[in-house]
Amino acid sequence: MAAMFGGIVGQEVVKACSGKFHPLFQFFYFDSVESLPTEPLDPTDFRPLNSRYDAQISVFGSNLQEKLEDANVFIVGSGALGCEFLKNIALMGVSCGDQGKLTITDDDVIEKSNLSRQFLFRDWNIGQAKSTVAASAAASINPRLKIEALQNRVGPETEIVFDDTFWENLTVVINALDNVNARLYVDQRCLYFQKPLLESGTLGAKCNTQMVIPHLTENYGASRDPPEKQAPMCTVHSFPHNIDHCLTWARSEFEGLLEKTPAEVNAYLSNPVEYKTAQRNAGDAQARDNLERVLECFEKEKCETFQDCITWARLRFEDYFVNRVEQLIYTFPEDAATSTGAPFWSAPKRFPYPLQFSTADPSHLQFVMAASILRAETFGIPIPDRVKHPKMLAEAVEKVIIPDFQSKKDAKIVTDEKATALSTASVDDAAVINEFIFKLELCTENLPQGFKMKPIRFEKDDDTNYHMDLIAGLANMRARNYSIPEVDKLKAKFIAGRIIPAIATSTAMATGLVCLELYKALDGGHKVEDYRNTFANLALPLFSMAEPVPPKVIKHSDMRWTVWDSMFPRHRVRMDKKVVDLAREVAKAELPPSRRHLDVVVACEDDEDNDIDIPQCLRHLLWKRLLFAQNTNSGMVSNLPSPVRVGKEGKNTEIQNKEASCPSFIINSKLITNSKYFTRLSNMCKPLEAISMSLAPFMTSDSFNVIASTKSFPSNHPN
C-alpha cells in the first residue's frame, strides 16, 4: 500500500517541480479490503509475535504470514520492476520461512542508464549481473530471505535449468519483464503447470497489472494488443521522411557491417565445406548476398592496415550519401510520375540531394573516425592515436582516391511497401553462388593462419566505444540527404537503442498493486471478483481498476472446459504403446531426462468445419523409472493389466489379468472437469510408487478405456 501511494505522491512532486502534466484534482480514495483473508479468523491470529511482521500480522493474521514465509516464488527479471518487487517481498517476509524459497533470474548486466530507477544498484555495480546484485541487496533488507539468483534467460533453450520439477514446486510466478515474447512464454509455462502469474508493465507514467489465476481468469496470452505498425522496408531504405527512419536504417547498417558480416566470415572459416554446401542448397538471393559480403571482406574491402580502414570508411561515406542518392535521382528524377500520372515525389516522400564530403565538416570527419575505428576492431588492427586528431585524420582521408560513379540504367529500387526483402531472386542465382564460392576458395589460400574477424555487438551505454557515434553519424548524414532535421547523440541513443521510457513512480505503483494481489494469490480461496487488474496513467491522472476476465468456456454436448483444463484422449490403435515411445515414433521428439510431461496437441472442428479450441492433452510422462528403480518383487515385469472398462458410475465392469506379476504402483486420474465420466482408479496393484495420468473421454459414450501396458521388459529397462 505504501509503495502504491508512494508512486502517486512521487509523481505529484515531480509535477509540482517540473510543471509537467496535470496534478490530482479532488480527493483520491483507494482501498484493498478484498486483499484480506476470506475465512473468519480467531482474534488470537492477530496477536503480536514480537517480530518485524507484527504490523502485517495485525491486518492479515499469523496464518497468512506463515503462507507468505513458506511460499516458493519465482521472479522473472530483476530490472526496474524486479528491484521494486524484491524490496516489497523482503519487507513482507515472503519466502523467509524454513520451507520458503525465492528464485530470481535475469541474463542482463547493470548499465549506467539503469541507475535512475533500478534503485538496488549503484555506480560500482555497473557491468555486474543484475540478479546477483539485486538478490544481495534484498538479502540486506531482510537477512532471513531465502533467495537464489540465476543468470539464465527464461525460454525453451533453458528448460534444462527451469525443468518440470522446478515449475511444479512453485507457489506463484511474478513477471518483471520488458518484452512480450518472454511474457508469453512464462504465461504458457504457468498455464501448463497451473500456477498463478502476477503480470505487470510500465511505459513512462503509465502502468498496468494483470492477474492470471488458474481456472478463475483468462491467461495473459488470451488477449493481445495489436502489433506496432512498422515503417515499410522501402521507406526505411530509400524514401525516409523522419529521423526514426534514418536511425532504423543506421542501426540495420551497423549490425550488417560490423556484426552479421564478420559472423558470416567466421562461419565460413570455421567449416568451409559445410558453409558452402549450405549456401548451395539454399540457392536464393539471401545465400548470394551472404557469399558476396564474405567475399568483399577477403577482396576489395580487405583491411590490413589502419589506413585501409580509413579508406573503407571514406568509400562508405561516398557510397551511402552520394552514389546511392545519385542512382535514386537517376532512376526517379524530380519530375517523375507514377503509373497513374501523380508526382512520384509527393508527400510523405522527400526528394534527396547528394552530399559533398569535406574535411572541414566536423560531422564528416566524426563519421570517418568512428567507422574506421570499428572496422579496425573487426579485423584486429591496432588503432593509432592520430585518428583522434582532426588535422591528422583529415590528411589521411585526403589520400583516399574516390572512383568515378556512373548511374545504372537497369538498377532496381524497391518501391513496393509490402516488400519484405530488398534483394530479388534471379534465375542466375545458382551460377553466381558457384562463382562466389570459387573466388572464396582462391582468396582463403592467401589468408594468414588462424585468421578470424571479431563481430561487434551494438552497445548503447558505453560512450567510449564509438557505437553511437557511428549510428548518429549514419542517421544524420542520411537526414541531410533528405532535408530531415538532425538529432544529437543522446536523442539518437534513445531511438536507436530502443530505450523504453521508465520512471520510478509508475514502477513503484505497479509493484505495490501486484503485491496487494499477492496476498490473495497466496492465501487462496478468493473468488475472481476479489482480484483486480489495473491500468493507471499518473500523468493525466487516470486510475482504472476492474475484475479480471474469466477464462473462455467451450461447450460440446454435455461437456464444458476452459484453457486451464487438460484431457487425455483414447486411441485404440496406439493404446498398447508407451507414451514415451509414441512421442519418439510419431512426433520424432527427443525427450531430455529433465522432461516429465508431454503435450499432446489435438486439432478439432465442429460440424461447420470451424476450428474448436479444446484443452491441451496433458500426461505426466515416462512412468518415470519409478516402475523399475525400486522393483524388488521380481526380476521380470510381464502382463501388466489389460484394458479396464470403466462405466458411468465409476465401477470397474471388466478387469483381466488382475493378478498379473508386476511392480507396485498406483494409477490415479486427476479430476479436471465436472464431467461425470471421470473416475478415480486406485490400488490396481500393491501401492509403492505413484503414477499420475490425466484421463478424460472425448466422446459421450457410456464408457472409455484406460490401459497401462501389455509389453514385457526386464526390471533394469531404462524407461
N, C-alpha and C positions, 0 to 999 in steps of 0.2 A: 504494500500500500504506500509506504514511504517512497519507494522507487518510482511508482506511478505518479504520485503528486510531485515528487522532485523533478521529474521530467517536465511537467506542466509549468511549475513555478520557474524552473530554469529558463524555459523558453520565454516566459513573460519578462524575465530580467533582461534577456537578450533583446527583446522588442523595445523595452524602455531605453536601453543603452544605444541601440542602433537606429531606432525609428523605423525599422522594417516590420511589416506585417501588422495585422490588426490585433490589439490586445483583447483579453477576455472582457466581455461586457455582460452585466448581470451576475447573479450568483451562480457558482458552479457546485453541483451536488453529485456525489458519487458514493455508492456503497457496493459491497460484495457479500451481502448476507447469505447468498446461496453457496458461498465457499465453506460455510460452517458444516460440521458433520450432520448427516441426515438422521442418524439414530439418536434417541434421547440419551443423555449422559448422566451418570451419577455425579452429584456435587463433589465427591472425592476426586474425580478425574481432573478437576481444575485446581487441586491443591498444589501449592508451590513445592518444587523438589530441590530447591537451593541450587539450581543450575542456570546456565546462561539462557535457557529457553523458557524460563518461568513466565515471562510476559506472553509468549506464544501459547504456552500450555493453558494460561488463564482464559484464552479465547477459544482454542480448539480442543483442549483436553490432552491428557497424557497418552491416551490410546493412539490418537493420530500422530502424536510426536514420535511414538515408537515406530509407526509405519514409515514416517519420514526418515528416521535414522537407519532403518533396515532396508531401505529401497536400493535397488540396483539400477542406476541411472546411466544413460548414455547420452552425452552431449556431442553433437557433430559440428565441429567448428569452434575456434577459440579466437575469433576476431572481436569486433565491437560488441555484437550480441553475446558471444561466448564469454567475454570478460564480465559483462553485467550478470549473466546467468551464474557464473561461478561465485561472484560476490554474494548474490542473493541466496544461493544454495548453501554456501558456507555459513551464512548468518542464520538460515532457517534450521540448520542441523541435518540437512538431507545427506544420507549416506555416511553418517558419522557413527553409526552403531556397529556392533560386532558383526552383524550379517550384511551390512550395507557396503556398497562399492559404487564409486563414480568413475566412469571411463570417459575421457575426453580425447578427441583426435583432431588433428589439423596438420596437413602436409606443408603448410606455408611457414615462412620465416618472417620475423619482425622487420618492417621497413619504417623509414623516418615518417612517412605520411600517416602511419597508423597511430602515432602518439597523441594526436589531438582528441581521440575518442576512446581508444583502447587503453583504459587507464591503469591496467595492471602492468603495463610495460613502461620502461624507462630508456633514456638515451643509451645507456651501456648495454641494453638488451638487443640493440639493432644487429640483425644477422643471426640471432638465435631462434630456435624453434618456438613458435607461438604456444603450442600446447604445453611444452615443458615449463616455460617461464610462467604462463598463466596458472598452471597447477601448483607451482611453488608459491606463487603469490596467494592463491586461495588457501593453501595449507597454513600460511602465516596468519590468515584471518581466523581460521578455526583449525588448530592442530589436530583435532580428532577426525578431520575429514579423511576418509579412505579413498584416495584418488590415484588413478593410473593415467599417465599421459602417453599418447601414441602419436606418431608422425605419419600415419597412413591415410591416404585418401579413401573414402568410403565408396566403393564401386565394385563392379563384377571382378575386377582384377585383384581385389583384396579379400575375396570371400574365404581364402585360407586363413586369414587373420580373424576376420569377423565371420566365423563359421556358424553353423546351425546351433551348436551348443551355446555360443555367445549370445545369439539373439533370443534363444529360448529362456535364458536365465534373466533377461532384462525385466524390469518392472515398468519403466517408461522411457521414451526416447524424446529428446529435446533437440530440435533443429536450430542451428545458429549459422546457417549457410548463406551464400551470396549468389547462388546460381540455381536456375530452375531444374536443370538436368540432375544435379545431385539431390535436390529435394524430391524429385520424382522417384529416384532410386530408393532413397530411405523410406519413402511412402510405401513402395511396393514391398520392401522388407517387413515393415510394420504390418501391412495388410496380410502378408503371408503368415507371419508368426503371431498375429492377433495382439499386437502391442499398442498401447496409447502413444500417439505422436502429438507433441505440442509444437506448433509451427508459428513462426513469426518472421517479419521482414521490415526493413525501413528503406526510405528513399527521401533524403533530405528531412524536411519537417513532417513527413508523412510516415505512418507506421500501420501495420496490420497484424492481427493474430488469428490463428485458426486452430481449433481443437479437433483432433481426429481420435475418436474413442470407438473401440471395437463394438460393432453391432448397434451403436447409438447414432453415429454421424457418418456422413459420406467421407471418403478418403480424400487426401489432398489432390490426387490426380483425377478425381471425378469431374472437376471443372477446371477449365484452362482459360487464362487470359489470351486474347488474340495476339498472334505474333507481331513483334515490332516491324514496321514497314522499313525495308532497307532500300537504299538507292540502287537502281539498275546498274549492272556491271558496265554497260556502255557509257552511262553518265559519269561514273567514277573515273573511267579510264580515258574518255575522250571529250566529254561535254560537262565538266563540273560547273556548278553555278553557286556554290557556297564553300566556305572553308572546311566544313565537315567532309565534303567530298575529297578535297585536296589532302586532308590528313588521313582519310581512309586509304587513299591511293599511296601516300607516303609510307604508311605502316605496312601495306602489302609489298611495296618495293623493298623496304628494309628486310622483311622476312625472306623474300625471294632471293635477294642478292647475298645476304650475309648469314642466313640460317639454312634455308632449304637447299640452295645450290651446293654449299660445302658439304652438307649431309649427303646429297646425291653423289658427290665426288668420292666421299669416304665409303659409301655403299658399293660403288663400283670397284674401288681399290681393294676393299676387304675380300670381295669374292667376284672377280671379273666374269667368270663363266656363268655363274648364276644370275648376275645382273643383266648380262647381255641376253641370256635366254628369256628372262622375264620381260625385257623390253621388246624383243622379237615377238613373243607370244601376245603381248598387248597390241602391238602394231597399230596404235592410234596416234592422234595428234599429241596427247599428253606424253606418250613414250618418246615421240620425236622431239618434243620440247625439252624433256629431261636430258636426252643424249646431247642435244645441241648446247645446253648450258654447261654440261660436264666438259664437252669438247672445248668450249670457249675458255674454260679455266686452264686447259692444257696448251692452247694455241695462242690466239690473238690477244686474250686477256690475261695471260700468264704473267705473274709478278715475281721477280727475283730480287729486285732492289726497291728501296722506298721511292726512288724516282719513278719506277714503273707504277707504283700505287698512285702517285700524283698524276701521272699521265692517264691512268684509268679513271680517276675521279674527274679530271678535266674533260675527258671524252664523254663521260656520263652526263655531265652538265650540257654539253653540246647536243647529245642525243635526246635527252629529256625535254629541254626547254627551247631548242632551236630546230633540230631536224624533224622531230615528230610534229611540231606545230606547223612547220612549213609544208610537210606532207599532208596534214589535215586541211590546211588552207588550199593546197593544190587540188585535193580531192573534192572539197566542198568550199568553193570560193564564197566571198562575202555576199554575192548576189545569187547564190544557188537557191534552187526551189525544190520542193518535194514533188512527189508524183501527182499531187492534187493541185499544184501551182502555188501553194503557200510558201512564203520565205522559209528556207531551211534554218537560218539563224534567227529564229523568232524565240521569244521568251518561253521557257527559262534559259534556253541556250545562250551562251555568251561567245562572241566571236573572239578568237585568240590572236595574240601577237607574239612573234618570237622575241626572245631576249638577246641582248648583245653582251657577251661576257666582258667584264672589265676588272682588272686587278685593283682598280681604285675603289670598287664597291666592296665594303667590308662583308656584306652578306654573301657575295660570290666567293670570296676567299674563305669564309667560315664554312661554307658548304664543301669546298675542295679539301680543307683541312680535316673536317670530320670524316668525310668519305675515304680519304687516303689513309687515315689512321686506322679506321675499322677494316679496310681492305688489307692493310699490313697485318693486322691481328689474325685474320683468317688464314694468311699464308705463313704466319710465324716469322715475320720480318721485323727486326728491331726498329723502333720509332725514334728518329733523331730529334733533338731539342729544337733544331732550326725550324721545324714545321710549325712551331707555335709562335714564331716571329713573323709578322705580316710581310715585312720587306723581303726577308729571305724566302718565304713561301711564294711571294709574287714573282721573284726571279726564277724559281724552279718551274712555276706554272707557265711562264712566258717561253720556256724552252720547248713546250709541247707543240707539236705540229698537228694542226687541225685539218683533216682531209676535207676536200670539197664534197658537198652533198647534192645529189640530184634526185628530185622527187620522182616517184614511180607512177606511171600511168595506170598500172593494174593493181595498185595497192588496195587491199580490202580493209575497210574500217567498219567495225560492228556498230550499227545504229539501232538494232532491234533491242528494245527494252526488256524483252523476255529472254534474251540470250543468257546462258549461264557460263559460257566459255568464250574467250577471245580467239583461241586457235580453232581453226576449222579443219575437219578431216579432209584428206586428199587421197586420190587413187594411187598416188605415188608415195604414200607414207612408208610402205614396206621397203621400197627401194632406197628412200632417203635414210631410213633407220639402218639398213645394211651398210650404206656409205659412211654414216657417222661411226658405226661400230668399227669399220675397217680403219678409219682415221684414228679412233681412240687407241686401237692396238698399236699403231705406229707411234703415237705420242707417249704412251706409257713406257716405251722402251727407253726413253730419254729422261725419265723421272728419277730423282735421287732415291736411294734405298730407304724404305720406310716412310715415304712422303705421305702426309695426311694434312687435310685442311681442318681448321677449327671453326665449327659453326658458332655463330654468336646469337644468343637468345636475348630478345628485347627486354631491357630492364629500365623502367622509367624513373626509379627513385635514386639512382646513382648519378649525381650531377657531374662526375668526372669521367664517365665512360664514353661520352660523345654520342650516345644513342639518340637522346632527344635533340642534340644539335643537328644531327643528320636529318631526322624526321621533320623538325621545324624548318630546316633549310629546304628540303624537298617540297614541303607543303607551301611555303611562302613563295618560292620561285614559280611554282605552278600557279599560285594565286595571282602573281604578277602577269603571267601569260594571259589569264582570263579576266583581268581587272577586278579581282576579288579582294576585299580588304584583308590584309595580313594580320597575323596574331603573334603575340610574344611566346617565348618558350614555355611559360607557365600555363597559358591557355592551351597551347599545343599538347602539353603533358596531360592536361585534364581530359581532352577529347581523344587523342591517340592512345593514351594509357587506359582508356575506358574506365575512368575512376567514377564509381557510383557515389554521389554526394551523400554523406552520412554525418550526423551530428549527435552529440552525447544525449541531448534532451529527448529526442524521439526514441533513441535506443533504450534509455532508462525506462521510459513509459511502457514500451512494448514488453520488455522483460518483466517489469512489475506486474503487468496484466497476466502474462503467461504463468508467473509463479502463483498468482491467485487461483488459476485453473489447476496448477499442480496439486494444491491441497485437495481438490475434488478428485483428480485422477488417482491419487494415492490412497485416499480414504475409501473410494469405491461406494457403490450404492446410489450414486447420484443419477438422476434422470437427464434426458437430453435437454430438457428445458432449464436445467440448472447451469449448464455450460454457456459460455459467452464467446462469440467471435467479435472482434473489434476492428474498426477502421477509424483512424484519427488523423487529422491534419492540424498540427499545432500552429501553423501559420495563419489559418483562417479566423478563428479556430473552429474545428469541427470534430465532434465525437459521436460515433455511431456504433452501437452495440446491438447484437442480435443473437438469437439462439442458433446453434449450428443446424445445418440442413441434414435431416435424417437420410440414411442410405436409400437408394432407389430399390424398391421391392419388385421383383419379377415374379409373375404368376404363370403357372401352367397346370391346367386341370385343377387338382386339389392341392398342388404343391406351391410353396412360396419360398423365395430365397433372396438374399442380397449378396453384394460383392464380398461380404465378410464370411459367407458360408462356404463350406467345402463338400465335395461329393466324390465318391469313388464308384464308377460305373461297372457293370458286369460286361464281360466279353467272352462268349462261350469258346471261341477258337483258342484264346490265349489263357484261359483260366488256370491251366495246369502249369504255367510257366512262372518262374520267379520274376518279380518286378525288375530287379537289377539286370537280369539277362534280357528282359524285354526292352529295357531302355537302351542297352548296348546294341541289340539286334535291330530294332525299329528306328530309334532316334539317332543311332550312331553316336551316343553320348558317352563321354568319358567321365566317370564318377570318382572324384577325389576322395581320399579317406575321410576328409572333414565333412563331406556331404552326408546328411542324414535324412534328407527329404527329396522328393521328386515331384515336379509339376507335370500334371497331365492336362494339356490344354485341349478342350473339346469345342468344335465349331458346330453350331446348331442353327437350323432355320425353321420358321413356322410354316403353316400351310400356304402362306402367300410368298414364300421364298425370302422373307426378311430375316436378317441376322438377329439372333437372340442372344442376349448376354446371360450366361449361366455361370454358376460358381466355378472357381478353379477346382480341378480334381486333384486332391492332395492325399499323399500317402506317406506315412512315416516309413522310411526306406530301409532296405537292406537287411531285414531280420537281424542286422547289425552285429553279426558274430555272436550274438547272445545265445543262439541255439547251440553253439559249439564250444564257446570259450569255457563254459563251466559244465559241460556234459560229462557227468560221471556215471550215468546209468548204464550205458552200453557203448561198445566200440562202433556200432553201425546205427544209422538212422534210416528207417525204411517205412514205407506205407503210412505216411502222415495222413491225418483224417481226410477222407473223401468229402465231396461236396455236402454241406449241411443245408437242408431245406428249412427255411425259417418262415413260418406262417405269419398272418396278420397280427396275431395276438402275441407274437414273440416266442412261441413254443417250438422246440425242435420237433419236427414231424418226421425227419429221416436222418439218421446218423449211421454211417457204415464204418467198419473197421475201428470202432470206438476204442478197443483195447490195443491198438497198434503200438508197437515199440517205438518210442520217440522221446526226445528230451523234454524236459518240463518247461512249459511256457503257457502264457495266457494270451488270448486274443480278445481285445476289448474294442468295441466300436464307440466312437465319440458321438455323443448325442448333439447333433449340429443344428438341425432344424426341428420344426414341430411335426414333421411327417410321422404318421402313425406306423410307417413301415420300418422305422429304426428299432433296433432291439439291442440288448446288451448280451454279448456272448462271453461267457467266462468259464473258467475251470474245465476247458475241453480236455486238458491233461493236467498232471500234477503241477501245482504252481511253483515256479522257481524264478523264472525271468518273465518280463512283460514285454509284449509287442503291441504297439498301438496301431490300429488300422482305421482309416476313415471309410465308412461304408454307407452307401445310400443307393437306392434304386432310381433309375431314370424313367422306368415305366410304371404304370398304375396297375400292374398285375397283382395277383394275390400273394406272390412270393418272389424272392430273389435268392441268388446263390452266393454263398460265401465259401471260399476254398483256401486252404493253406498250401499244400503241395502234394504231388503224387510221385515225386522223384526220390531216388535213393542216392545217398552220398555219404562218404566217411565222416567221422567226427572231427577230423582235422581239416575239413574243407575250408578254404579261405573265405567263402561267403557265408 
